[in-house]
Amino acid sequence: MSQQERATRTRNALIQAAAELFERHGYTRASLEDISTRAQVSRGALHFHFENKAALADAVEHAAAHAIRETAESTPPNPTSPLHTLMDLSHRMVHLLHHDTVVRAGFRLNCDPGPRTPLNLHQQWQAHVHHHVTQAANQQTLAPHITPHHLTATIVATTTGLEVLSRTNHNWLTPTPLTHFWQLLLPSITHPPTNDTHEPANTHAP
């Protein structure tokens, strides 16, 4: 293994260890000593890669942002049904949150106080949701009383709220709660009203 490969592996191990402890304890209570121990890396090696805890938290958030972007870009578009694409994406997002500690830690860090860069994962996720909602509005598949802004806010609040609830019960990040949400929401937002053509329960994550 080359020196560059070892450095990359060490950096990734530190990010993963930091994410696990940030998710479990929050930014303030997670210590660099515990992070280096969990990653099986010396404190010297930790400081070689990251100046301080804020830099580590920033790396976790950026890794989470990258994962979210990859998930959004890899979701196959449905040109005739932007809402179907959005449901696929929302299920993939919940699947990502369920299985990826770094992404969950990134969202928790966004809510914790700390001297870090203003990266906002909630705004990133909101932008992806708003894109598909706007497409649905342009295709006139939304009910006349539905505004893209308010619908986007509802979907973002629900999906990110599932992540918050999962901190005490991971079952919130299984497909069932999100499927029920879409089954309740669709008849009230679509024109003409529908609750079966998009088949939210059949949406699958990669």
Disulfide bonds with the S-S distance in Angstrom:
none
